[in-house]
Amino acid sequence: MSLSSLSLEDLSRRCAEDTTRFHREQVRDTQHCFELLRRALAEGRNDAFTRVYQIYEPQVLRWVYQHARFQETGESAEYFANQALTSFYFALRGEKFARFETLPQVLTYLKMCVHSAIAQFLRKERALQLADLDPQIASVNGAGVADDLQAAELWDHICDLLPDDGDRLLARCVFVQALKPAQIARGHPDRWRTPREVSVALQRIRRHLRKDPVLRDYAGIPAADPS
Amino acid sequence: MTCQLPPPLSDDQISAAVDGTAGDDVIRHVADCPYCAARVAAARHLESMLARRLSRWDCPPPLALGEFHLNLLNKQEAQAIREHISGCLRCQAELSDLAIFLENGLRNGAKIGQLAEKRSRFARLHLPDLLMGTVQMQRPALALRGTGDEPVIVEAGGLTVFLKLEPRAGEPVLLGQLAGDGLEPWIGALVQVWQDGALRSTAEVDDLGSFRCEAIALQPFELQILAQGGATILVPEIHLAE
């Protein structure tokens, strides 16, 4: 019987059995699961995707628990499993599935989606924490096109204020990547040998940025006071 | 306004106060001088604003970094990411985490520990892209009762979701329709119907904002609609009745 003639029920059952055998390190056939995934993603059949979700959710949960940074999030594993399977669905539906020829390739991508879900959450969490540090900053409403444009313009202006490559790199490390002096010195030993050198260079940049009338206006701060 | 305890704090003392590393003399000065306290507050606000506005602003999304790692990008995309990574310690760290994570292979993974807390697929509710749906129907049972009856109406973040049950032998079909301004991001969204803690059915929102979920059991369900951009509509409980 050809794969394409198998009913969804039969195909799902065989894929579930194959998956169990794989985890028991028994020989298994990968074609049923690959066909199920093909129907779900390439053909866009939601009934097939529901089966994919049901079969692979336990494995995805195990991967979430395996991730080194999962505990930092404080969220449930089920949340990340849902995020991973959802982004997997969006990323591989339609023609994009054609990039994959084997089941291990597809499942490696799914595992990558687990990492992506956790990493994305931690980035957002960091952005929210930065907003919380200053009560004057309006609530974060998620990154959108307008936010990206503002950030690009803001960064261009800072680059205009800091023509030196080293100063720009330092500003990027501090304001874009939120790195501490020790992390910066470790990551760029060719530029700064010690955290102290980073701090001294940073003081200079901060003085310069604070006095800029455009940045002060952007932040809603009155014109610079004499020091 | 001028400094009450001249001379005013220097720029470096202002920086130390912002960083929380200032000596006692600076701390006392800030406490007793409204002028210098205002300067510290302004400096803190400016730097917080820069950090918040610029945080990872041009970093590729984690999924793009993942596709780069798996060699799934075209030449130009890969080159752009390669150039970014060369100067970004955060993205380098994420890629390193991913490489280690994938090295562990596809089989099994960590044992799932005791589920001491109720399983939850929802992140903490203060995340801005989670929209809680509020059912608008006034009937106490809030039940979907079949064709001909009024739909259940859910409001979520300026959108309206109409839900109706189409009875079929044994397994009713849930029909849904999204309406409102800002519908565009929800076209192509993934609809999930959860019952008894398990995924029961999925569907995709079509070009007209409608969806159809098959094989629903006659029991309460939770509805999630996940847009590709990351926003989620969540309706925790809707009741069905014959």
Interface residues (C-beta under 8 A of the other chain):
Chain A: F22 H23 E25 G44 N46 D47 F49 T50 Y53 Q54 E57 Q59 L61 R62 W63 Y65 Q66 H67 A68 R69 G74 E75 S76 A77 E78 Y79 A81 N82 T86 S87 Y89 F90 A91 R99 P104 L107 T108 Y109 K111 M112 C113 V114 H115 S116 A117 A119 Q120 F121 R123 K124 R126 A127 L128 L130 A131 L133 D134 Q136 I137 S139 V140 N141 G142 D147 D148 Q150 A151 A152 L154 W155 I158 L169 R172 C173 V174 F175 V176 Q177 A178 L179 Q183 I184 G187 Q203 R206 R207 L209 R210 L215 R216 Y218 A219 G220 I221 P222 D225 S227
Chain B: P8 L9 S10 D11 D12 I14 S15 Y35 R39 A42 A43 R44 H45 L46 E47 S48 M49 L50 A51 R52 R53 L54 S55 R56 W57 D58 C59 P61 P62 L63 L65 G66 E67 H69 L70 L72 G87 C88 L89 R90 E94 D97 L98 I100 F101 L102 N104 L106 R107 N108 G109 A110 K111 I112 G113 E117 R119 S120 R121 F122 A123 R124 H126 L127 P128 D129 L190 Q192 A198 L199 R200 S201 T202 A203 E204 E214 A215 Q224 L226 Q228 G230 A231
